[in-house]
Structures are given as C-alpha cells and as structure tokens.
Amino acid sequence: MGDLQGLRIAPRVPGDIDRLGRTFGPSARAYYLDRSRRQGVLLVARVGERAVGAAFVSTEPAPESAIIRHLGRVPMLHRLMVDASLRRKGVGTKLIAAAEAELRRRRLWRVAVGVDVDNASAARLYRRLGYREWAHGLLETIREDVKDGKTIAVPDVCHVFVKYL
Ligand SMILES: CC(C)(COP(=O)(O)OP(=O)(O)OC[C@H]1O[C@@H](n2cnc3c(N)ncnc32)[C@H](O)[C@@H]1OP(=O)(O)O)[C@@H](O)C(=O)NCCC(=O)NCCS
C-alpha cells in the first residue's frame, strides 16, 4: 500500500487536468478537459502531485434516447480510470464511492454506468458494489473520444448498470 500512502480523492483542482495527462496520456487529458467544462464533477485520485485515477460524474441528460426513455435524467459515471500500476488496490472502489457520495450530497439518488461488453472486470467491480444490469438489454451508444484535440463520436455497445443510492 506504500504507493498509495496519502491517497486523496476530491473534485478537480487547478493542475489536475495536466496531472491526469501525465498519468493517462494526451487523449485522456483532452477527454477530461472537455468533460470538466460540462455539467458534472471530475473526481481525481491523487497521491501528492501524482494523479492515480479519475472518474467523471455527468449530470447532463444522457445523449442516448434509450437511457432517457428508461431512466430519465439519470447521472452517469464516465471514464473511470486507475493507473495501471496501481490497480486492484481499492482505488477504483474509492472513486466510485466518492462519486456516489457526491451525488447523494446533491440529493441525487440513482447513478448509471455503461460498461463495454468486453470489460468483464469492470462489470464485476460494479456488481460487487451493488450495481445491477438494467432489464433493457445492451445499449447502442456513442463513445466520446478525443482525436487531434477534437471530440469525436465512436459507435459502441455496452451493458448498462444502475444503482439506487
Ligand atoms: C476498472 C478499474 C477502474 C478498476 O480500478 P481498480 O483500482 O483496480 O479497482 P479496485 O482495486 O477497487 O477493484 C478491482 C478488484 O481488485 C480487488 N481489490 C481491491 N482492493 C484489493 C486489495 N487490497 N487486494 C486485493 N484485491 C483488491 C477488488 O475486490 C476488485 O475485485 P473484483 O474485480 O473481483 O471485484 C481499472 O481496472 C481500470 O482503470 N481499468 C481500465 C479502464 C476501465 O476499464 N474503466 C472502466 C470503465 S466502465
């Protein structure tokens, strides 16, 4: 646990976007920068000056009509990431707990997350934390990526997990 001594999870402060870029690379940096200008909160896990993880909690209406139809305006978790060298030590769990606490603080009582069909380990993590797959099958979605500084939309298919907080 030595590497994680002093771990702190908090909403983004100045310098965090650059810290995230140093840990996760330029495309993640651009993604988090774009998201941080939109509705929601960017949570950053830090050890000293090093960003070791992040998650964005969006409070915008989801762009997928199926989400709106079945869940209405539900907050969504996006781009949960932990530094590859520090995984399986509980940082992801703590980021998810911090996202849930932030939503409760805002008196929002549900959260949803899309998990790629090939991401069994993330699905297991969410299930362990009380998330359940919705009853409406796979979601055809648009994954937002950043290429050459521009946000681009990539078609994707994912499981949708929901938790009541
Ligand atoms: C998914 C991801 C964020 C998880 O982060 P993480 O920090 O490894 O998450 P945790 O350590 O909290 O949990 C991962 C597993 O380690 C286990 N674990 C947690 N602390 C542990 C410890 N001290 N010792 C041993 N195992 C531990 C957890 O029980 C969990 O097991 P499970 O998968 O069987 O439920 C990380 O793997 C990642 O960045 N993946 C790439 C991006 C991604 O796929 N994001 C998800 C998008 S939906």
The ligand as a Gaussian input file, in Angstrom:
#p B3LYP/6-31G(d) Opt

LIG

0 1
 C      -11.789000      -0.728000     -13.781000
 C      -10.703000      -0.046000     -12.959000
 C      -11.012000       1.435000     -12.872000
 C      -10.732000      -0.655000     -11.545000
 O       -9.804000       0.066000     -10.730000
 P       -9.068000      -0.622000      -9.501000
 O       -8.397000       0.428000      -8.736000
 O       -8.270000      -1.788000      -9.942000
 O      -10.352000      -1.147000      -8.687000
 P      -10.337000      -1.855000      -7.262000
 O       -8.966000      -2.128000      -6.819000
 O      -11.208000      -1.076000      -6.361000
 O      -11.091000      -3.205000      -7.577000
 C      -10.600000      -4.111000      -8.560000
 C      -10.546000      -5.514000      -7.976000
 O       -9.466000      -5.564000      -7.043000
 C       -9.962000      -6.070000      -5.815000
 N       -9.225000      -5.416000      -4.723000
 C       -9.453000      -4.186000      -4.211000
 N       -8.573000      -3.928000      -3.225000
 C       -7.774000      -5.018000      -3.133000
 C       -6.679000      -5.344000      -2.332000
 N       -6.197000      -4.502000      -1.399000
 N       -6.096000      -6.557000      -2.523000
 C       -6.546000      -7.414000      -3.450000
 N       -7.600000      -7.148000      -4.273000
 C       -8.192000      -5.974000      -4.101000
 C      -11.407000      -5.704000      -5.792000
 O      -12.138000      -6.549000      -4.928000
 C      -11.786000      -5.895000      -7.223000
 O      -12.042000      -7.254000      -7.450000
 P      -13.264000      -7.719000      -8.344000
 O      -12.907000      -7.268000      -9.724000
 O      -13.263000      -9.181000      -8.183000
 O      -14.476000      -7.033000      -7.797000
 C       -9.281000      -0.268000     -13.556000
 O       -9.089000      -1.643000     -13.777000
 C       -9.052000       0.495000     -14.861000
 O       -8.618000       1.641000     -14.873000
 N       -9.331000      -0.165000     -15.999000
 C       -9.178000       0.468000     -17.302000
 C      -10.296000       1.453000     -17.572000
 C      -11.662000       0.821000     -17.422000
 O      -11.902000      -0.286000     -17.903000
 N      -12.599000       1.535000     -16.765000
 C      -13.945000       1.084000     -16.513000
 C      -14.871000       1.775000     -17.446000
 S      -16.554000       1.258000     -17.133000

